[in-house]
Amino acid sequence: MPVTVRTFGSAGEAASALSSDRTARYFGGGTLVMRALNEGDVSISSIVRANDVALRRIEAAGPRVTIGAGVTFAKILAERDLAFLHAPARSIGGPAVRNMGTVGGNLFAPNPYGDFTVALLALDATVSVQGGFGARDLPIDEFLQSRERQAGNLVLSVSCPRPASSDAFRYRKITRIRPKGASVITLAAHVPMSGGRVLGARLALGSMAPMPIRARAAERALEGRPLDTSTITAAASAITEGTSPVDDALGSAWYRREIIGVHLRRLLSDQE
Ligand SMILES: Cc1cc2nc3c(=O)[nH]c(=O)nc-3n(C[C@H](O)[C@H](O)[C@H](O)COP(=O)(O)OP(=O)(O)OC[C@H]3O[C@@H](n4cnc5c(N)ncnc54)[C@H](O)[C@@H]3O)c2cc1C
């Protein structure tokens, strides 16, 4: 089936084209869209692209960083001010995928992908989207819950607070093949400390549900407590609550449930 490719100079025009055609798909880096097209996905009859430089902009100097949806993981790795996001960016695919794959595309990536989104979820990111209704900002939790419905909208950018210290944000991806393997589980933890206690804990998990989720019971186990052995043990005991792990060739749901507490404990106690 022929596929029409339409390239627009502005994000606004691309958003209008997307929202007016159900069979249109936005083309970020194309690492997933091209694969779908090559595999003969007939639900896509039109590709929408935008050359708008705003989609590739990074504002990283202040306490809140904003990253255009079209920014690639290679660009993030080249940006010293985004050092706190280097571990999740580096964990994605190999160099070719990091050169093409974008932050916007990662928000829509199905399991076992979506690693960068796990990091953004732990960091309480905001997603800026533009649809037929105009532009608006959504908390990432809300964006993910409505992800299916967001398909006709254009993601413009994501923004998140810079962690107060390098210790406050931690990330770990468990794979069978290093360094390029897909996720068995992905964990991200934002654990800011105040007066020796965790204040505002957010834990996010990948491959533990159909899309990245918060581990709210484990967050409650951390909140207001010192990050010591007994707190970490309590969080690890609660980590599977509310999860429905993926059961795939990389690992069974049972296996994922068994190992996630071990990896959370290592992540929070700074062990390899
Ligand atoms: C070999 C290989 C290895 C990979 N390894 C990993 C990995 O380790 N971890 C991981 O997380 N991912 C991995 N991926 C998946 C993928 O490369 C990444 O998730 C990447 O971030 C997707 O971004 P993209 O720009 O290429 O998406 P695209 O293919 O361009 O798009 C993916 C989806 O998102 C939509 N989309 C893209 N941008 C926007 C936007 N701005 N607004 C609205 N919709 C948008 C598209 O319409 C499409 O539905 C891998 C892929 C391959 C092929």
The ligand as a Gaussian input file, in Angstrom:
#p B3LYP/6-31G(d) Opt

LIG

0 1
 C       17.411000      -2.349000      17.558000
 C       16.558000      -1.510000      18.475000
 C       16.906000      -1.419000      19.820000
 C       16.131000      -0.643000      20.686000
 N       16.477000      -0.572000      22.007000
 C       15.737000       0.170000      22.847000
 C       16.079000       0.250000      24.233000
 O       17.047000      -0.355000      24.702000
 N       15.290000       1.001000      25.033000
 C       14.214000       1.683000      24.571000
 O       13.538000       2.364000      25.353000
 N       13.880000       1.636000      23.262000
 C       14.602000       0.902000      22.404000
 N       14.250000       0.818000      21.092000
 C       13.005000       1.460000      20.647000
 C       13.163000       2.888000      20.097000
 O       14.335000       3.026000      19.343000
 C       13.159000       3.962000      21.187000
 O       12.128000       3.712000      22.111000
 C       13.046000       5.373000      20.620000
 O       13.030000       6.305000      21.682000
 C       11.817000       5.585000      19.754000
 O       11.911000       6.898000      19.254000
 P       11.757000       7.253000      17.692000
 O       11.890000       8.709000      17.583000
 O       12.651000       6.442000      16.849000
 O       10.251000       6.785000      17.478000
 P        9.481000       6.634000      16.095000
 O        9.752000       5.312000      15.506000
 O        9.672000       7.833000      15.237000
 O        7.983000       6.672000      16.678000
 C        7.523000       5.722000      17.634000
 C        6.058000       6.072000      17.968000
 O        6.002000       7.318000      18.645000
 C        5.245000       8.272000      17.899000
 N        5.943000       9.549000      18.019000
 C        7.257000       9.794000      17.863000
 N        7.548000      11.064000      18.150000
 C        6.359000      11.655000      18.459000
 C        5.976000      12.977000      18.807000
 N        6.878000      13.958000      18.942000
 N        4.666000      13.219000      19.038000
 C        3.748000      12.235000      18.917000
 N        4.048000      10.974000      18.591000
 C        5.338000      10.685000      18.370000
 C        5.225000       7.738000      16.478000
 O        4.119000       8.191000      15.746000
 C        5.189000       6.237000      16.720000
 O        3.887000       5.836000      17.012000
 C       15.003000       0.064000      20.190000
 C       14.672000      -0.022000      18.840000
 C       15.439000      -0.789000      17.985000
 C       15.068000      -0.846000      16.524000

